[in-house]
Amino acid sequence: MKIAILIHEGPYNHQASDTAYNFIMSALNRGHHIEGIFFYHDGVLNVTSQAEPPQDDRNIPKRWSDLGVEHGIDIIACIAASKRRGIKDGAIMKGTRISGLGQLTNITIAADRLVTFG
Amino acid sequence: MDENENKKKIMFLMRKAPHGTIYSYEGLETVLIMAAFEQDLSMAFVGDGVFVLVKDQDTKGIGIKGFIKTYSALEDYGVEKFYVDKKSMEERGLSPDDFAIPVQVVEADEIAKHMEEQDACIPY
């Protein structure tokens, strides 16, 4: 199945980001295709390259980056939401990108299911 | 793929009050963009989401840009299906006359039926 992912909440403050990650890893392990991951609202904070979480905690932005780089999944932060929150090119994780809501529309159209977290 | 195959039925489920959080406002931005992509859109208002449509909202006092006027323009974007959950509306002492745009006031199970027909449902 082709699955599009929409994440509304920021990292650490809310479990949505963790749940989405676990869902995506399970879906990949079962042979599903992730059409794209779109971050909206505070969700855009997931792709910041400026985070330095404690060593004994999970590194959420790095986790998304690894997913983008290793699995070639399109990981997109909404540009309008990013601008509001200080997320910009040059300060985002490798394997992620900033683009418009049109990308959310495209992955929604292309996927069999859109799954929203948060 | 021709255009018809690209046209999806997408419902936006508005669950939160218009102010206090940004979900409702940024959610509306998604509606506008997807309307520009000529998708078959509808909106359902449940819970505190019914407050979003209340007419004559004055947001000066909270220093935030109001967006109720944008709803009046949605028809021009081809967005015309607005469902309001009857129980949510009545519980909050509202009636259709309180809303800025014409809506269909329906029971929750009718909203559920519409949801089942959708290709995607986006909650805000």
gemmi code that builds the backbone of each chain (N, CA, C; Angstrom):
import gemmi

chains = {
    "A": [
        ("MET", (0.833, -1.206, 0.000), (0.000, 0.000, 0.000), (0.872, 1.262, 0.000)),
        ("LYS", (0.411, 2.268, -0.721), (1.136, 3.553, -0.724), (0.549, 4.448, 0.376)),
        ("ILE", (1.391, 4.867, 1.290), (0.913, 5.622, 2.448), (1.569, 7.007, 2.490)),
        ("ALA", (0.744, 8.038, 2.633), (1.248, 9.395, 2.857), (1.098, 9.721, 4.344)),
        ("ILE", (2.074, 10.440, 4.885), (2.080, 10.731, 6.319), (2.016, 12.249, 6.543)),
        ("LEU", (1.133, 12.662, 7.452), (1.031, 14.077, 7.832), (1.237, 14.187, 9.343)),
        ("ILE", (2.206, 15.020, 9.744), (2.527, 15.150, 11.175), (2.326, 16.599, 11.609)),
        ("HIS", (1.490, 16.787, 12.635), (1.089, 18.135, 13.047), (1.849, 18.680, 14.259)),
        ("GLU", (2.508, 17.799, 14.990), (3.084, 18.257, 16.262), (4.610, 18.234, 16.252)),
        ("GLY", (5.196, 19.090, 17.069), (6.640, 19.178, 17.164), (7.231, 17.989, 17.920)),
        ("PRO", (8.579, 17.857, 17.853), (9.237, 16.752, 18.544), (9.249, 16.986, 20.051)),
        ("TYR", (9.327, 15.920, 20.831), (9.484, 15.947, 22.292), (8.262, 16.458, 23.037)),
        ("ASN", (7.675, 17.567, 22.570), (6.533, 18.127, 23.271), (5.312, 17.213, 23.185)),
        ("HIS", (5.268, 16.399, 22.156), (4.071, 15.615, 21.840), (4.513, 14.266, 21.293)),
        ("GLN", (3.720, 13.250, 21.518), (4.128, 11.919, 21.081), (3.897, 11.658, 19.592)),
        ("ALA", (3.168, 12.572, 18.929), (2.796, 12.326, 17.527), (3.988, 11.946, 16.662)),
        ("SER", (5.095, 12.657, 16.861), (6.292, 12.429, 16.057), (6.853, 11.022, 16.293)),
        ("ASP", (6.893, 10.574, 17.538), (7.383, 9.230, 17.876), (6.461, 8.153, 17.308)),
        ("THR", (5.158, 8.355, 17.493), (4.190, 7.369, 17.006), (4.278, 7.244, 15.489)),
        ("ALA", (4.392, 8.401, 14.829), (4.506, 8.398, 13.365), (5.744, 7.621, 12.934)),
        ("TYR", (6.865, 7.867, 13.618), (8.119, 7.192, 13.267), (7.971, 5.674, 13.419)),
        ("ASN", (7.398, 5.249, 14.549), (7.219, 3.807, 14.777), (6.275, 3.188, 13.746)),
        ("PHE", (5.228, 3.938, 13.415), (4.273, 3.478, 12.388), (4.983, 3.301, 11.047)),
        ("ILE", (5.793, 4.301, 10.692), (6.486, 4.267, 9.396), (7.467, 3.091, 9.333)),
        ("MET", (8.228, 2.883, 10.415), (9.189, 1.779, 10.423), (8.474, 0.433, 10.288)),
        ("SER", (7.341, 0.285, 10.980), (6.562, -0.955, 10.878), (6.026, -1.144, 9.466)),
        ("ALA", (5.526, -0.042, 8.880), (4.968, -0.117, 7.524), (6.055, -0.528, 6.531)),
        ("LEU", (7.252, 0.056, 6.675), (8.366, -0.285, 5.777), (8.758, -1.752, 5.940)),
        ("ASN", (8.811, -2.200, 7.189), (9.177, -3.597, 7.455), (8.177, -4.576, 6.845)),
        ("ARG", (6.940, -4.109, 6.699), (5.915, -4.979, 6.117), (5.786, -4.790, 4.616)),
        ("GLY", (6.710, -4.018, 4.036), (6.751, -3.899, 2.579), (5.860, -2.816, 1.990)),
        ("HIS", (5.321, -1.943, 2.843), (4.516, -0.839, 2.315), (5.426, 0.275, 1.791)),
        ("HIS", (4.854, 1.123, 0.949), (5.608, 2.247, 0.382), (5.156, 3.543, 1.059)),
        ("ILE", (6.130, 4.322, 1.528), (5.793, 5.627, 2.106), (5.928, 6.681, 1.006)),
        ("GLU", (4.800, 7.227, 0.600), (4.761, 8.175, -0.523), (5.450, 9.497, -0.166)),
        ("GLY", (5.380, 9.867, 1.089), (6.025, 11.104, 1.531), (5.605, 11.400, 2.962)),
        ("ILE", (6.419, 12.225, 3.628), (6.106, 12.650, 4.995), (6.038, 14.167, 4.988)),
        ("PHE", (4.905, 14.703, 5.418), (4.724, 16.156, 5.404), (4.554, 16.670, 6.826)),
        ("PHE", (5.371, 17.661, 7.178), (5.295, 18.270, 8.513), (4.547, 19.601, 8.427)),
        ("TYR", (3.568, 19.763, 9.321), (2.768, 20.989, 9.329), (2.630, 21.503, 10.770)),
        ("HIS", (2.097, 22.711, 10.924), (2.028, 23.344, 12.249), (3.427, 23.260, 12.904)),
        ("ASP", (3.476, 23.024, 14.249), (4.771, 22.890, 14.933), (5.547, 21.650, 14.472)),
        ("GLY", (4.912, 20.798, 13.707), (5.579, 19.609, 13.173), (6.842, 19.943, 12.397)),
        ("VAL", (6.891, 21.143, 11.813), (8.076, 21.534, 11.024), (9.348, 21.531, 11.883)),
        ("LEU", (9.193, 21.674, 13.203), (10.374, 21.701, 14.090), (11.100, 20.349, 14.100)),
        ("ASN", (10.447, 19.316, 13.592), (11.067, 17.988, 13.524), (12.311, 17.952, 12.640)),
        ("VAL", (12.418, 18.871, 11.682), (13.527, 18.781, 10.721), (14.657, 19.771, 11.020)),
        ("THR", (14.604, 20.449, 12.155), (15.663, 21.405, 12.472), (17.015, 20.704, 12.640)),
        ("SER", (18.062, 21.376, 12.181), (19.416, 20.829, 12.394), (20.055, 21.466, 13.631)),
        ("GLN", (19.283, 22.286, 14.343), (19.817, 23.042, 15.481), (19.556, 22.370, 16.833)),
        ("ALA", (18.876, 21.240, 16.805), (18.535, 20.572, 18.070), (19.727, 19.789, 18.616)),
        ("GLU", (19.902, 19.826, 19.897), (20.942, 19.021, 20.564), (20.336, 18.322, 21.768)),
        ("PRO", (19.572, 17.267, 21.510), (18.942, 16.558, 22.626), (19.995, 15.858, 23.478)),
        ("PRO", (19.725, 15.597, 24.756), (20.680, 14.906, 25.625), (21.101, 13.562, 25.023)),
        ("GLN", (22.334, 13.148, 25.305), (22.896, 11.910, 24.730), (22.039, 10.683, 25.015)),
        ("ASP", (21.398, 10.678, 26.200), (20.640, 9.475, 26.558), (19.190, 9.521, 26.066)),
        ("ASP", (18.885, 10.525, 25.261), (17.524, 10.613, 24.708), (17.586, 10.337, 23.205)),
        ("ARG", (16.455, 9.985, 22.622), (16.395, 9.780, 21.170), (16.621, 11.107, 20.466)),
        ("ASN", (17.307, 11.036, 19.311), (17.516, 12.246, 18.515), (16.490, 12.252, 17.385)),
        ("ILE", (15.403, 12.954, 17.631), (14.271, 12.895, 16.698), (14.610, 13.479, 15.322)),
        ("PRO", (15.206, 14.686, 15.240), (15.545, 15.200, 13.901), (16.488, 14.271, 13.132)),
        ("LYS", (17.464, 13.655, 13.832), (18.401, 12.747, 13.168), (17.678, 11.495, 12.662)),
        ("ARG", (16.698, 11.048, 13.442), (15.920, 9.887, 13.048), (15.206, 10.145, 11.712)),
        ("TRP", (14.614, 11.331, 11.585), (13.955, 11.677, 10.311), (14.981, 11.773, 9.190)),
        ("SER", (16.121, 12.366, 9.497), (17.167, 12.523, 8.498), (17.626, 11.158, 7.975)),
        ("ASP", (17.871, 10.229, 8.906), (18.301, 8.882, 8.514), (17.247, 8.213, 7.623)),
        ("LEU", (15.996, 8.442, 7.965), (14.899, 7.856, 7.183), (14.912, 8.413, 5.751)),
        ("GLY", (15.165, 9.713, 5.650), (15.213, 10.352, 4.331), (16.405, 9.876, 3.519)),
        ("VAL", (17.564, 9.807, 4.168), (18.797, 9.462, 3.464), (18.834, 7.971, 3.116)),
        ("GLU", (18.511, 7.121, 4.108), (18.661, 5.671, 3.911), (17.525, 5.047, 3.106)),
        ("HIS", (16.318, 5.587, 3.250), (15.175, 4.986, 2.558), (14.711, 5.816, 1.369)),
        ("GLY", (15.335, 6.983, 1.182), (14.957, 7.820, 0.051), (13.525, 8.338, 0.119)),
        ("ILE", (13.004, 8.431, 1.339), (11.630, 8.932, 1.494), (11.634, 10.455, 1.407)),
        ("ASP", (10.650, 10.994, 0.689), (10.534, 12.441, 0.551), (9.992, 13.028, 1.861)),
        ("ILE", (10.816, 13.806, 2.562), (10.421, 14.372, 3.852), (10.355, 15.889, 3.714)),
        ("ILE", (9.145, 16.422, 3.887), (8.897, 17.823, 3.543), (8.341, 18.595, 4.739)),
        ("ALA", (8.921, 19.767, 5.006), (8.346, 20.682, 5.993), (7.650, 21.810, 5.241)),
        ("CYS", (6.449, 22.151, 5.672), (5.679, 23.217, 5.003), (6.423, 24.544, 5.100)),
        ("ILE", (6.537, 25.234, 3.971), (7.319, 26.478, 3.951), (6.653, 27.591, 4.763)),
        ("ALA", (5.338, 27.711, 4.658), (4.646, 28.785, 5.383), (4.751, 28.558, 6.895)),
        ("ALA", (4.529, 27.305, 7.308), (4.632, 26.967, 8.732), (6.075, 27.115, 9.209)),
        ("SER", (7.045, 26.785, 8.347), (8.470, 26.886, 8.697), (8.890, 28.333, 8.900)),
        ("LYS", (8.427, 29.202, 8.003), (8.808, 30.616, 8.097), (8.358, 31.212, 9.431)),
        ("ARG", (7.147, 30.856, 9.839), (6.639, 31.346, 11.123), (7.526, 30.929, 12.287)),
        ("ARG", (8.137, 29.742, 12.140), (8.808, 29.124, 13.289), (10.332, 29.109, 13.182)),
        ("GLY", (10.874, 29.857, 12.227), (12.325, 29.981, 12.136), (13.037, 28.780, 11.543)),
        ("ILE", (12.294, 27.938, 10.833), (12.914, 26.798, 10.149), (13.203, 27.225, 8.714)),
        ("LYS", (14.471, 27.097, 8.287), (14.790, 27.540, 6.933), (15.894, 26.704, 6.315)),
        ("ASP", (16.010, 26.794, 4.973), (17.081, 26.088, 4.264), (18.413, 26.458, 4.888)),
        ("GLY", (19.278, 25.492, 5.018), (20.574, 25.732, 5.648), (20.546, 25.394, 7.127)),
        ("ALA", (19.352, 25.263, 7.687), (19.227, 24.915, 9.111), (18.308, 23.717, 9.293)),
        ("ILE", (18.192, 22.902, 8.226), (17.371, 21.692, 8.324), (18.239, 20.449, 8.087)),
        ("MET", (17.753, 19.316, 8.539), (18.511, 18.073, 8.467), (18.668, 17.590, 7.023)),
        ("LYS", (19.819, 16.929, 6.771), (20.060, 16.295, 5.477), (18.947, 15.273, 5.223)),
        ("GLY", (18.503, 15.194, 3.982), (17.465, 14.211, 3.656), (16.062, 14.753, 3.866)),
        ("THR", (15.963, 16.036, 4.265), (14.656, 16.674, 4.392), (14.656, 17.937, 3.534)),
        ("ARG", (13.487, 18.453, 3.259), (13.421, 19.682, 2.460), (12.219, 20.516, 2.874)),
        ("ILE", (12.259, 21.782, 2.461), (11.148, 22.692, 2.741), (10.417, 22.963, 1.429)),
        ("SER", (9.107, 22.829, 1.449), (8.332, 23.115, 0.246), (6.897, 23.467, 0.632)),
        ("GLY", (6.048, 23.654, -0.380), (4.711, 24.175, -0.119), (3.657, 23.112, 0.152)),
        ("LEU", (2.469, 23.594, 0.499), (1.333, 22.704, 0.766), (0.910, 21.923, -0.477)),
        ("GLY", (1.349, 22.395, -1.644), (1.078, 21.642, -2.870), (1.669, 20.245, -2.795)),
        ("GLN", (2.798, 20.120, -2.071), (3.432, 18.803, -1.911), (2.565, 17.881, -1.068)),
        ("LEU", (1.891, 18.440, -0.058), (0.950, 17.633, 0.736), (-0.183, 17.150, -0.170)),
        ("THR", (-0.648, 18.056, -1.024), (-1.708, 17.695, -1.970), (-1.232, 16.558, -2.873)),
        ("ASN", (-0.013, 16.689, -3.402), (0.512, 15.672, -4.328), (0.655, 14.300, -3.675)),
        ("ILE", (1.207, 14.261, -2.450), (1.387, 12.936, -1.837), (0.035, 12.350, -1.422)),
        ("THR", (-0.919, 13.232, -1.085), (-2.272, 12.757, -0.749), (-2.945, 12.141, -1.968)),
        ("ILE", (-2.783, 12.797, -3.112), (-3.376, 12.294, -4.357), (-2.731, 10.966, -4.758)),
        ("ALA", (-1.406, 10.892, -4.591), (-0.665, 9.722, -5.071), (-0.847, 8.497, -4.168)),
        ("ALA", (-1.150, 8.722, -2.882), (-1.191, 7.618, -1.917), (-2.561, 6.936, -1.876)),
        ("ASP", (-2.566, 5.701, -1.403), (-3.833, 5.006, -1.144), (-4.458, 5.508, 0.156)),
        ("ARG", (-3.600, 5.885, 1.099), (-4.067, 6.353, 2.413), (-3.226, 7.526, 2.882)),
        ("LEU", (-3.893, 8.487, 3.521), (-3.180, 9.541, 4.229), (-3.381, 9.279, 5.716)),
        ("VAL", (-2.279, 9.176, 6.453), (-2.393, 8.937, 7.899), (-1.842, 10.161, 8.626)),
        ("THR", (-2.680, 10.766, 9.484), (-2.302, 11.979, 10.198), (-1.941, 11.667, 11.648)),
        ("PHE", (-0.872, 12.269, 12.126), (-0.453, 12.111, 13.526), (-0.480, 13.476, 14.207)),
        ("GLY", (-1.135, 13.541, 15.363), (-1.215, 14.790, 16.104), (-2.482, 15.542, 15.789)),
    ],
    "B": [
        ("MET", (-2.088, 9.581, -16.492), (-3.319, 9.733, -15.712), (-4.104, 10.974, -16.173)),
        ("ASP", (-5.389, 10.814, -16.379), (-6.155, 12.019, -16.722), (-6.562, 12.758, -15.445)),
        ("GLU", (-7.195, 13.881, -15.666), (-7.509, 14.758, -14.522), (-8.416, 14.089, -13.486)),
        ("ASN", (-9.382, 13.292, -14.008), (-10.349, 12.690, -13.088), (-9.692, 11.763, -12.082)),
        ("GLU", (-8.656, 11.064, -12.548), (-7.976, 10.140, -11.642), (-7.225, 10.892, -10.546)),
        ("ASN", (-6.867, 12.124, -10.855), (-6.127, 12.930, -9.878), (-7.044, 13.673, -8.920)),
        ("LYS", (-8.342, 13.680, -9.213), (-9.272, 14.414, -8.362), (-9.714, 13.508, -7.216)),
        ("LYS", (-9.392, 13.912, -6.012), (-9.706, 13.088, -4.848), (-10.763, 13.773, -3.989)),
        ("LYS", (-11.520, 12.931, -3.292), (-12.466, 13.478, -2.323), (-11.743, 13.633, -0.988)),
        ("ILE", (-11.615, 14.865, -0.547), (-10.874, 15.140, 0.682), (-11.758, 15.940, 1.636)),
        ("MET", (-11.873, 15.452, 2.856), (-12.662, 16.167, 3.873), (-11.747, 16.727, 4.962)),
        ("PHE", (-12.001, 17.955, 5.313), (-11.289, 18.565, 6.435), (-12.196, 18.524, 7.655)),
        ("LEU", (-11.658, 17.988, 8.707), (-12.443, 17.841, 9.924), (-11.964, 18.897, 10.929)),
        ("MET", (-12.765, 19.929, 11.131), (-12.377, 21.026, 12.011), (-12.921, 20.742, 13.417)),
        ("ARG", (-12.006, 20.528, 14.346), (-12.382, 20.072, 15.692), (-12.160, 21.107, 16.779)),
        ("LYS", (-11.387, 22.158, 16.441), (-10.954, 23.091, 17.494), (-11.526, 24.494, 17.302)),
        ("ALA", (-11.588, 25.245, 18.384), (-12.035, 26.634, 18.326), (-11.101, 27.418, 17.400)),
        ("PRO", (-11.614, 28.505, 16.778), (-10.803, 29.231, 15.793), (-9.552, 29.879, 16.392)),
        ("HIS", (-9.632, 30.263, 17.650), (-8.494, 30.948, 18.285), (-8.105, 30.226, 19.574)),
        ("GLY", (-6.909, 30.516, 20.027), (-6.387, 29.781, 21.179), (-5.270, 28.847, 20.732)),
        ("THR", (-5.423, 28.260, 19.561), (-4.346, 27.498, 18.916), (-4.359, 27.858, 17.428)),
        ("ILE", (-3.292, 27.474, 16.731), (-3.180, 27.852, 15.317), (-3.766, 26.804, 14.372)),
        ("TYR", (-4.198, 25.662, 14.911), (-4.622, 24.559, 14.048), (-5.692, 24.959, 13.028)),
        ("SER", (-6.688, 25.676, 13.508), (-7.810, 26.019, 12.642), (-7.376, 26.973, 11.528)),
        ("TYR", (-6.552, 27.936, 11.887), (-6.085, 28.935, 10.911), (-5.188, 28.312, 9.859)),
        ("GLU", (-4.174, 27.566, 10.308), (-3.285, 26.930, 9.334), (-4.014, 25.832, 8.560)),
        ("GLY", (-5.005, 25.221, 9.205), (-5.815, 24.220, 8.512), (-6.535, 24.811, 7.317)),
        ("LEU", (-7.045, 26.006, 7.496), (-7.750, 26.692, 6.418), (-6.814, 26.966, 5.230)),
        ("GLU", (-5.549, 27.223, 5.522), (-4.558, 27.423, 4.445), (-4.487, 26.178, 3.560)),
        ("THR", (-4.559, 25.007, 4.190), (-4.513, 23.755, 3.434), (-5.723, 23.641, 2.505)),
        ("VAL", (-6.879, 24.067, 3.022), (-8.097, 24.016, 2.213), (-7.920, 24.869, 0.960)),
        ("LEU", (-7.373, 26.069, 1.132), (-7.196, 26.983, -0.006), (-6.259, 26.398, -1.056)),
        ("ILE", (-5.144, 25.813, -0.590), (-4.179, 25.241, -1.540), (-4.787, 24.051, -2.280)),
        ("MET", (-5.451, 23.161, -1.539), (-6.027, 21.979, -2.185), (-7.159, 22.372, -3.129)),
        ("ALA", (-7.855, 23.480, -2.811), (-8.893, 23.985, -3.712), (-8.248, 24.453, -5.020)),
        ("ALA", (-7.069, 25.061, -4.915), (-6.350, 25.518, -6.109), (-5.931, 24.319, -6.970)),
        ("PHE", (-5.762, 23.163, -6.336), (-5.434, 21.934, -7.065), (-6.707, 21.232, -7.563)),
        ("GLU", (-7.839, 21.915, -7.418), (-9.137, 21.448, -7.923), (-9.516, 20.051, -7.429)),
        ("GLN", (-9.371, 19.851, -6.128), (-9.819, 18.607, -5.527), (-11.286, 18.739, -5.098)),
        ("ASP", (-11.942, 17.599, -4.874), (-13.339, 17.597, -4.442), (-13.358, 17.706, -2.914)),
        ("LEU", (-13.499, 18.928, -2.421), (-13.307, 19.169, -0.991), (-14.623, 19.338, -0.240)),
        ("SER", (-14.594, 18.971, 1.025), (-15.699, 19.266, 1.930), (-15.115, 19.544, 3.311)),
        ("MET", (-15.916, 20.182, 4.158), (-15.461, 20.479, 5.507), (-16.545, 20.064, 6.499)),
        ("ALA", (-16.101, 19.447, 7.593), (-17.034, 19.093, 8.658), (-16.584, 19.779, 9.939)),
        ("PHE", (-17.543, 20.333, 10.663), (-17.243, 21.077, 11.889), (-17.858, 20.338, 13.065)),
        ("VAL", (-17.008, 19.871, 13.955), (-17.484, 19.113, 15.112), (-16.857, 19.661, 16.391)),
        ("GLY", (-17.490, 19.376, 17.534), (-16.965, 19.858, 18.813), (-16.827, 21.369, 18.785)),
        ("ASP", (-15.740, 21.880, 19.381), (-15.517, 23.322, 19.385), (-15.265, 23.882, 17.974)),
        ("GLY", (-15.062, 22.981, 17.015), (-14.872, 23.412, 15.625), (-16.051, 24.214, 15.090)),
        ("VAL", (-17.245, 24.029, 15.687), (-18.414, 24.782, 15.199), (-18.249, 26.291, 15.446)),
        ("PHE", (-17.413, 26.653, 16.422), (-17.180, 28.083, 16.698), (-16.442, 28.780, 15.556)),
        ("VAL", (-15.727, 28.004, 14.749), (-14.946, 28.581, 13.645), (-15.827, 29.425, 12.733)),
        ("LEU", (-17.084, 28.974, 12.537), (-17.962, 29.595, 11.540), (-18.786, 30.756, 12.067)),
        ("VAL", (-18.673, 31.062, 13.352), (-19.497, 32.123, 13.934), (-19.195, 33.461, 13.261)),
        ("LYS", (-20.272, 34.138, 12.824), (-20.094, 35.384, 12.067), (-19.688, 36.544, 12.988)),
        ("ASP", (-19.210, 37.606, 12.339), (-18.852, 38.855, 13.038), (-17.852, 38.650, 14.177)),
        ("GLN", (-16.884, 37.763, 13.984), (-15.860, 37.595, 15.015), (-14.957, 38.829, 15.027)),
        ("ASP", (-14.705, 39.340, 16.210), (-13.822, 40.501, 16.356), (-12.588, 40.059, 17.146)),
        ("THR", (-11.444, 39.964, 16.458), (-10.239, 39.425, 17.097), (-9.276, 40.519, 17.556)),
        ("LYS", (-9.728, 41.770, 17.457), (-8.840, 42.890, 17.833), (-8.298, 42.725, 19.257)),
        ("GLY", (-9.188, 42.335, 20.142), (-8.835, 42.234, 21.552), (-7.746, 41.217, 21.860)),
        ("ILE", (-7.578, 40.219, 20.994), (-6.537, 39.215, 21.246), (-5.326, 39.413, 20.335)),
        ("GLY", (-5.363, 40.498, 19.532), (-4.194, 40.839, 18.716), (-3.859, 39.810, 17.647)),
        ("ILE", (-4.886, 39.111, 17.170), (-4.673, 38.070, 16.159), (-5.555, 38.351, 14.953)),
        ("LYS", (-4.981, 38.113, 13.759), (-5.729, 38.335, 12.533), (-6.885, 37.345, 12.447)),
        ("GLY", (-8.088, 37.851, 12.269), (-9.243, 36.962, 12.122), (-9.269, 36.359, 10.719)),
        ("PHE", (-9.950, 35.246, 10.568), (-9.995, 34.616, 9.241), (-11.385, 34.142, 8.843)),
        ("ILE", (-12.411, 34.612, 9.570), (-13.765, 34.192, 9.227), (-14.144, 34.684, 7.821)),
        ("LYS", (-13.586, 35.832, 7.413), (-13.917, 36.368, 6.073), (-13.451, 35.431, 4.969)),
        ("THR", (-12.376, 34.704, 5.236), (-11.870, 33.759, 4.228), (-12.913, 32.687, 3.924)),
        ("TYR", (-13.678, 32.308, 4.953), (-14.705, 31.290, 4.735), (-15.763, 31.758, 3.738)),
        ("SER", (-16.063, 33.067, 3.790), (-17.059, 33.605, 2.857), (-16.557, 33.540, 1.421)),
        ("ALA", (-15.227, 33.469, 1.248), (-14.643, 33.437, -0.101), (-14.459, 32.011, -0.623)),
        ("LEU", (-14.651, 31.018, 0.223), (-14.350, 29.636, -0.178), (-15.205, 29.173, -1.367)),
        ("GLU", (-16.421, 29.693, -1.433), (-17.298, 29.306, -2.539), (-16.645, 29.643, -3.878)),
        ("ASP", (-15.938, 30.779, -3.925), (-15.248, 31.181, -5.153), (-14.135, 30.207, -5.517)),
        ("TYR", (-13.671, 29.455, -4.529), (-12.622, 28.453, -4.770), (-13.244, 27.075, -5.057)),
        ("GLY", (-14.556, 27.020, -5.136), (-15.217, 25.750, -5.427), (-15.449, 24.880, -4.207)),
        ("VAL", (-15.257, 25.445, -3.019), (-15.524, 24.684, -1.795), (-16.926, 25.055, -1.326)),
        ("GLU", (-17.836, 24.101, -1.382), (-19.237, 24.426, -1.117), (-19.925, 23.479, -0.145)),
        ("LYS", (-19.208, 22.404, 0.254), (-19.846, 21.429, 1.144), (-19.375, 21.625, 2.582)),
        ("PHE", (-20.260, 22.187, 3.389), (-19.946, 22.447, 4.792), (-20.954, 21.727, 5.674)),
        ("TYR", (-20.474, 20.799, 6.463), (-21.358, 20.051, 7.355), (-21.079, 20.439, 8.803)),
        ("VAL", (-22.137, 20.786, 9.523), (-21.994, 21.115, 10.945), (-22.694, 20.027, 11.760)),
        ("ASP", (-21.996, 19.501, 12.735), (-22.580, 18.476, 13.610), (-23.650, 19.116, 14.497)),
        ("LYS", (-24.868, 18.607, 14.348), (-26.040, 19.202, 15.026), (-25.846, 19.243, 16.544)),
        ("LYS", (-25.406, 18.121, 17.100), (-25.279, 18.026, 18.557), (-24.233, 19.028, 19.064)),
        ("SER", (-23.088, 19.108, 18.384), (-22.033, 20.047, 18.798), (-22.551, 21.479, 18.773)),
        ("MET", (-23.313, 21.787, 17.712), (-23.863, 23.139, 17.555), (-24.835, 23.456, 18.697)),
        ("GLU", (-25.757, 22.537, 18.950), (-26.790, 22.786, 19.968), (-26.190, 22.842, 21.371)),
        ("GLU", (-25.207, 21.994, 21.626), (-24.570, 21.989, 22.949), (-23.905, 23.326, 23.266)),
        ("ARG", (-23.515, 24.039, 22.199), (-22.828, 25.317, 22.394), (-23.772, 26.509, 22.218)),
        ("GLY", (-25.058, 26.227, 22.192), (-26.058, 27.298, 22.127), (-26.066, 28.046, 20.810)),
        ("LEU", (-25.623, 27.384, 19.740), (-25.572, 28.042, 18.435), (-26.689, 27.543, 17.528)),
        ("SER", (-27.034, 28.374, 16.525), (-27.997, 27.963, 15.505), (-27.417, 28.375, 14.151)),
        ("PRO", (-27.974, 27.855, 13.045), (-27.429, 28.188, 11.716), (-27.360, 29.698, 11.462)),
        ("ASP", (-28.267, 30.472, 12.105), (-28.249, 31.935, 11.922), (-26.964, 32.568, 12.459)),
        ("ASP", (-26.270, 31.865, 13.350), (-25.044, 32.414, 13.933), (-23.833, 32.289, 13.003)),
        ("PHE", (-23.988, 31.518, 11.917), (-22.834, 31.233, 11.074), (-22.675, 32.222, 9.924)),
        ("ALA", (-21.434, 32.427, 9.510), (-21.112, 33.411, 8.471), (-21.449, 32.912, 7.066)),
        ("ILE", (-21.590, 31.586, 6.921), (-21.891, 31.013, 5.607), (-23.006, 29.977, 5.740)),
        ("PRO", (-23.687, 29.686, 4.630), (-24.725, 28.639, 4.680), (-24.070, 27.273, 4.901)),
        ("VAL", (-24.650, 26.496, 5.811), (-24.097, 25.173, 6.116), (-25.215, 24.135, 6.121)),
        ("GLN", (-24.819, 22.876, 6.066), (-25.785, 21.793, 6.264), (-25.603, 21.282, 7.686)),
        ("VAL", (-26.647, 21.440, 8.496), (-26.593, 20.918, 9.870), (-27.063, 19.466, 9.830)),
        ("VAL", (-26.181, 18.561, 10.232), (-26.482, 17.130, 10.097), (-26.121, 16.368, 11.380)),
        ("GLU", (-26.684, 15.171, 11.486), (-26.361, 14.301, 12.625), (-24.968, 13.706, 12.423)),
        ("ALA", (-24.374, 13.293, 13.538), (-23.003, 12.755, 13.483), (-22.895, 11.558, 12.536)),
        ("ASP", (-23.935, 10.710, 12.509), (-23.808, 9.524, 11.646), (-23.813, 9.889, 10.172)),
        ("GLU", (-24.415, 11.045, 9.849), (-24.362, 11.467, 8.443), (-22.952, 11.956, 8.087)),
        ("ILE", (-22.315, 12.657, 9.037), (-20.928, 13.066, 8.807), (-20.053, 11.818, 8.640)),
        ("ALA", (-20.333, 10.801, 9.455), (-19.563, 9.550, 9.347), (-19.718, 8.927, 7.969)),
        ("LYS", (-20.948, 8.976, 7.440), (-21.186, 8.418, 6.092), (-20.375, 9.181, 5.050)),
        ("HIS", (-20.370, 10.508, 5.164), (-19.570, 11.311, 4.217), (-18.093, 10.956, 4.342)),
        ("MET", (-17.643, 10.759, 5.572), (-16.234, 10.414, 5.798), (-15.856, 9.125, 5.091)),
        ("GLU", (-16.757, 8.155, 5.162), (-16.468, 6.856, 4.537), (-16.272, 6.977, 3.040)),
        ("GLU", (-16.903, 7.990, 2.445), (-16.804, 8.166, 0.992), (-15.517, 8.877, 0.569)),
        ("GLN", (-14.761, 9.381, 1.537), (-13.590, 10.200, 1.198), (-12.376, 9.347, 0.831)),
        ("ASP", (-11.503, 9.914, -0.015), (-10.191, 9.307, -0.257), (-9.242, 9.664, 0.889)),
        ("ALA", (-9.437, 10.840, 1.468), (-8.598, 11.252, 2.598), (-9.392, 12.178, 3.497)),
        ("CYS", (-9.083, 12.119, 4.776), (-9.724, 13.003, 5.750), (-8.616, 13.652, 6.570)),
        ("ILE", (-8.595, 14.962, 6.613), (-7.520, 15.665, 7.313), (-8.080, 16.371, 8.541)),
        ("PRO", (-7.665, 15.947, 9.731), (-8.203, 16.551, 10.951), (-7.391, 17.763, 11.414)),
        ("TYR", (-8.085, 18.806, 11.792), (-7.421, 19.977, 12.391), (-8.091, 20.310, 13.713)),
    ],
}
model = gemmi.Model(1)
for chain_id, residues in chains.items():
    chain = gemmi.Chain(chain_id)
    for i, (resn, *xyz) in enumerate(residues, 1):
        res = gemmi.Residue()
        res.name, res.seqid = resn, gemmi.SeqId(i, " ")
        for name, pos in zip(("N", "CA", "C"), xyz):
            atom = gemmi.Atom()
            atom.name, atom.element = name, gemmi.Element(name[0])
            atom.pos, atom.b_iso = gemmi.Position(*pos), 0.0
            res.add_atom(atom)
        chain.add_residue(res)
    model.add_chain(chain)
structure = gemmi.Structure()
structure.add_model(model)
structure.setup_entities()
